[in-house]
Every structure is written in structure tokens, then in C-alpha cells.
Amino acid sequence: MAKPLQGHSARKRFGQNFLVDDDYIDRIIEQIAAHPDDHIVEIGPGLGAITQRLLPPNCKTLTAIEIDNDLVERLKNQHDDQITIVHSDVLNVDFAELAKRMSPAGDGSAPSMKIVGNLPYNISSPLLFHLSRFMPSISEIHVMLQKEMAQRIYAESGTKHYGRLSVMMQYHFDVALGFHLPPGAFHPPPKVDSSFIELHPRQSISLVCDDIELMSAVVNEAFQQRRKTLRNTLKNRLKDEDFEQLAIDPSQRPDALCVDDYVRISNYLSAQQHNL
């Protein structure tokens, strides 16, 4: 068991690995590039290594989302007059509603938020999908992830890391890798390397998806058996004549298709459903 840090023992059930390396903290702050007009939301502030560097006037407002009771109390004691604390499981947070609360009294507009955080690795994937539901409320995302997951997010088609997460995240975001971090940058050290990445909501999309839930289902089915051909993995949705209409070779494996290919498939299926 890892020794307590600043009087707090990391809780495995919350996926707590606290960043303690000052050099990497400096690099993260540089990447975030907080501006006095920013509305920043920090997910899992932990012991406040990043939090204390983002406090107003470095930004306009700082909101911390924390699930651990002890850490919530610590945040209140240290920064209660400078930040808004949301004591909750982040997967239950309505980020659109959170943005509305940041609006000045009487102003109906909701500011765009900059999301930052050292994400618990056990919920990183569902959390990113959760955040993608609130695109209009988010200006950019700067997060720490398990290195393997980061590789899956920015992987190109035809590579071994390319999969459902790659397709869906790249549809919503422009992805940029910041840097990798070794286990020793954290306490307790995780068993894997980590990566800090940036996600910027795409300002222009070449091919717009008509039904994002349908696209997600199609991509999920395609990659469930990634070594099989599209003819096999999508046989319950598409016949050979459908692939011909789409100009997609059904003998290819799922990782051969780019993001727009999956958009075209889902839009084709959506149009068929509406024509029934």
C-alpha cells in the first residue's frame, strides 16, 4: 500500500494517482494556457497540484468536480472562496447546466468551458463519450490519460490502435498529443505510462452525421470482431449491394475505413430507416 501523501491515502476505487512531479505540472500549466477570461472546469482536482496554478485571476471562474468526500473538504478549506466545488461522480454531471450557472445574473447565454483534468483511468473512455454530448458548452479539453488510450484516440486508420474510440473521438474533436509521462511522475505510481492530450471540438466537419447514436452503434458492431471483414461484422445491417452503393469494399477489415466512411454508412442506414 502506498504511503499517504499530504495526509491522504489514495483510494483505488476512485482511480487516484496524484501528479507530484513539478516539471510535468509546469508543462501541463503551459499546455492549458489559462486566460483571465476562461471558465475552467477541473475534473478530479485531487490534492490541488494543478488547481492552485489555475485559481483566479489566472482564469475567470474555476469549478472543481470531485467525488472523494475527504478531498472535497480539503478543497473547501483551502480554496472555498476562489472556486466552485461540485461534489459528484463526473459521469452524472450535466455540463450544459454547469455552463449556464457560470452566466452572469440575467444573462441567458452560457459561456464555453475549458475542461482539464487527470482523469481516473478506470472511467476515461465513458467520460470522454459523456463529454462529447456537451460539445456546444466546451471550448477545449486538456486531460491526462493512460498512454494506450491516448494512442487509441489519435490513431490513424489501418493501424493497430485504431478502433471505436478513434473513430468517435476524431469525429467530434481535433486531437493533439502533448507529451508522455512515466509512472514515477505520480503518487502512487500507476502500472502504466500516461499521456497528456488536447481535444478541440471540430469547427468544420466535412461530412455531418445525421444520427450520432446510430453511428456509434455501427462503429461498435464493426470493431467487436476487428479481425473479421465488414461483410461479417455488419452483416445484420448491410448486404453486398449496400456496400456497392456506398463504394466500400466489404472484404476490408473495420480498421481500413476512415471516419467519413463510418459517417457515410450511418447516414445511408438512417436514410433507409426514414424511407420505411
N, C-alpha and C positions, 0 to 999 in steps of 0.2 A: 504494500500500500504506500502511495506517495505521501511524503511529509506535508503537513499543512503549509499553505502559502498565505502570508499575512493573516494568519489565524483561521483560514478557511480551508477545509478539506474538499478537494474536487470530487464531485458526485458523478459517478459513472453513468447513472441513469439519465442524466442531463447532457452527457457527452462533453463534460467540461475539461478542456485543456487550455490553460491560460497562457497567453503570449507574454514572455518575460524578457526577450532579447531586445535591448534598446535600439540596436541598429535596424532591426526589422520593423520595429514600431515607427522609427523615423521614416523609413521607406514607405510604410503604409500611409502615414500622415501626408507625405509628399504626393502619393498617388491620389488620395482623396481630394486634395487641394481645396479644402473648405474655404468658402467665401462668406463674408458677413451677411449676404442676402440668402444664404442656403437654409433650407429646412431639412435637417438631417435626422434620420431615424437609425439608431444603432440597435442591431439585433444581438442579444446576448452580450451585454457590456462586461459581464464577469467582474473582475476586480478593478476595472476602470482604466486600464493601461492606455486604451485609445480614447475613452470618454473624456478624460481630463485634458486631452490635447485638442478636443473639439468644442469645448464649452464656449458659449457666447463670451466675448464678441467675435470669436472665430467664425461663428455661424449665427443666423437669426434666431432659430429655435433648435433645441436638441431634445429628442424623445428617445428614451431607452426602453426596450422591451425585454423583460427579464422574467423567467419562470421560477427561479430559486428564491424562496422566502428570505433566506439569510442575506443573499446578495441584494435583494430589494431594500432591506433595512439598511444595509451598508450604503447603498446609493442615496437613500433618503438622508442619512446622517452626514454624508459628505457633500452632496450636490443638490439637495432638495429645492433650493431657491433658484437654481440655474437650469434645471432640466425637468421634463415631464416624464414620469415613470409609469409605464404600462405593465402591471403585474399579470402576465398571461402567457399561455402557450402561444407562440408566434403563429402557429398554424390556425389559430382561432381569431386572429386579428384581422379586422376589416380595414385595409389600408386606405380605401377611398373615404371611409368615415373618419379615419385618423387625419387625413389631409384636410377635411372640412373643419376639424377642430382647430386647425392652425390658422384659419382665416381670421382676419380682424373682425371685431364685432360689427354686424350689419353688412358685411361683405359676403356675398353669396359665392364668390369664387373660391376654389380650393387650390392652394399652392402645390407645385410639383416637389416631390420629396427626393432627397438623395439617400439611398439605403446603404448602410455599411454594416460590417459585422464579421466576426469569427464564427461561422456557422457550425452548430453541432453536426458532426459528420453523419450521425445516425438519421438525421431528418433533412439533409441538404437537398436531396432530389425532390421530395414532396414540397419543400419550402420554396424552391425555385419555381416549381409549377404553380404554387399558390401565389407568388409574387407576380407571375405573368398574367394573372387575372386582373391586375390593377394597373395596367400599363399607362392609362391617362394620368394616374396620380404619381408616377415615378419618372424622374429625370435620368437617373443613372444608379447603378448598383456596383458596390465595391465590396467583395467578400472573399473570405478565406475558405478554401475547400480542400478536401482530400485531393492530392495530386492526380490520382487516377480519374476522379470525377471531373476535374478541370480539363483533363485531356479528352474526356468523352464530350465535353461541351463544345470545345473548339476544333474537334477532329474533322478532317475533310472526308468526303465520300470516297469509298474504296479503301479506307484504312481500317485497321483492326479495332480502333476505339470508336469508330463512327457507329451510331445507333439511335435509338429513340430520343435519348436526351439531346444528342447533337442536332437532330432534325428540328425538334420542337423549340429548343432554346435559340437556334440560329434563325428560325422563322420570326421569333419575337425580338431578338437582340443582335446587335453587332457585338462580337466578343473579342476582347483583347487580353492576352496574358500579361500579367505584371511581372511576377517572379516566383520562384520556388523557395520553400522554407524547409530546413531539416527538422527532425523531431526535437533536437536539442533547443530549439527556439521557444519551446513550450514547457509548462509545468502542469501536471506530469507530462513527460514526452509521449506523444502518440506513437503507435507502432508503424505509422506510415509517414511519407513525406507530404507536405502541404503546398498549395499554390494560392497566390493572391491574384484574382482576376477582376476585370471590369466588364460590365454588361450595360450597353447603351440601347435603349429602345430604338428600333429602326425607324428612321424618319420617312423613308420611302421604301415601299415594298413592291417589287416588280410584278408579283402575282399575288393577289389578295385571296386568302382562304375564305370561302363562303360559310363554312361550318367548322370551327376550330375543334369542337368536341369530336366530330366525325373524323377529322384528320388525325387527331390524337389516337383514336381507336384503330384507324387503318395502319398507322405507323407502329403501334404496339403489336398488332397482329403480324405485321411483316417481319418484325425483329424477334418475335418469340422463338422462332427457329431460324436463326440468321444464316445458317449454312445451307438451308433449302432454297429452292428457286421461288421467285414471286408467284409463279403458276401454282405452286403448292401452298405457300403461306397465305395467299389472298384468294384461294380457290372458292371460298364462300362468298366472295364479293365480285370477282371479275372472271370472265371467260376469255378465251383466246381472242375472240372478236373484239372484246372490250379493250384488251391490250393493244390490238391493232389500231383501234380508233384513237387510242392515246399515243400511238407511236412509241410504245415501250416494249422492249424485248422481255417476254415473261420467263425466259430461261436465265435471266440475270438473278443474282442474289440481292437481297434488300439493301446491302451497303453500297451497291453500284449506283443507286438513284440519288440525285441531289434533292435539296429541299423543295425546289419548284416542282419536281416530278411528283412528290407526295401531295403538294397542293393541287396539282392538276388531277391526280387520281381522286382526291376527296371532293373536288368541285364537280367532277364527272359523276360521281356517285350521288352527290347532293342533287344535281340536276335531274338524275334519273328518278330519285325519290319524289321530287316535286312534280314530275310528269305522270306519276302513277294516278 
